[in-house]
């Protein structure tokens, strides 16, 4: 039987990376709250809504689309578990 090892890594970011991480968290919170507020029940509709939000909030274009899609995936899984 093969043994599986787990590792924990500790990050010590400098001020620039700390600001970037905080900015990413703020965008995720913003998007999460918008998706909950709109009440879409499937991930596809949420992703379409995100593209509309990118037009309304151009600063969302500065963030990777996969990060934004993962927020919709998380919200969708919450609705599925209810």
C-alpha positions as CSV (number, residue, x, y, z in Angstrom):
1,X,0.0,0.0,0.0
2,X,1.3,3.4,-1.0
3,X,1.6,6.1,1.7
4,X,0.2,9.5,0.9
5,X,2.2,12.5,2.3
6,X,0.6,15.9,3.1
7,X,2.6,19.1,3.3
8,X,1.7,22.5,4.7
9,X,3.3,25.6,3.4
10,X,3.4,28.9,5.2
11,X,3.3,32.1,3.1
12,X,5.0,35.3,4.2
13,X,4.1,37.7,1.4
14,X,5.6,41.2,1.1
15,X,3.4,44.2,1.1
16,X,2.7,44.1,-2.7
17,X,1.6,40.5,-2.7
18,X,-0.4,41.1,0.5
19,X,-2.3,43.9,-1.3
20,X,-2.9,41.6,-4.3
21,X,-4.2,38.8,-2.2
22,X,-6.5,41.2,-0.4
23,X,-7.7,42.6,-3.7
24,X,-8.5,39.1,-4.9
25,X,-10.5,38.4,-1.8
26,X,-12.5,41.6,-2.1
27,X,-13.4,40.7,-5.7
28,X,-14.4,37.2,-4.7
29,X,-16.6,38.6,-1.8
30,X,-18.1,41.1,-4.2
31,X,-19.0,38.5,-6.8
32,X,-20.2,36.0,-4.2
33,X,-22.6,38.5,-2.8
34,X,-23.9,39.5,-6.2
35,X,-24.5,35.9,-7.2
36,X,-26.3,35.1,-4.0
37,X,-28.4,38.3,-4.4
38,X,-29.4,37.4,-8.0
39,X,-30.4,33.8,-7.0
40,X,-29.3,31.9,-10.1
41,X,-29.5,28.2,-9.5
42,X,-27.1,26.8,-12.0
43,X,-23.5,27.5,-12.8
44,X,-24.0,28.3,-16.5
45,X,-26.4,31.2,-15.8
46,X,-24.0,32.5,-13.1
47,X,-21.1,32.5,-15.6
48,X,-23.2,34.4,-18.1
49,X,-24.1,36.9,-15.4
50,X,-20.4,37.3,-14.6
51,X,-19.7,38.4,-18.3
52,X,-22.4,41.0,-17.9
53,X,-20.9,42.2,-14.6
54,X,-17.5,42.6,-16.4
55,X,-19.2,45.1,-18.7
56,X,-20.7,47.0,-15.8
57,X,-17.6,46.8,-13.7
58,X,-14.5,47.0,-16.0
59,X,-12.2,46.4,-13.0
60,X,-13.3,42.7,-13.0
61,X,-11.4,42.4,-16.3
62,X,-8.1,42.7,-14.3
63,X,-8.8,39.3,-12.6
64,X,-8.4,35.9,-14.1
65,X,-11.7,34.5,-15.4
66,X,-11.0,31.1,-13.8
67,X,-11.0,32.7,-10.3
68,X,-14.4,34.3,-11.0
69,X,-15.8,31.0,-12.4
70,X,-14.7,29.2,-9.2
71,X,-16.8,31.6,-7.2
72,X,-19.8,30.7,-9.3
73,X,-19.0,27.0,-8.9
74,X,-18.8,27.4,-5.2
75,X,-22.2,29.2,-5.1
76,X,-23.7,26.6,-7.3
77,X,-22.5,23.8,-5.0
78,X,-24.1,25.6,-2.1
79,X,-27.5,25.7,-3.9
80,X,-27.2,22.0,-4.8
81,X,-26.6,21.0,-1.2
82,X,-29.7,22.8,0.1
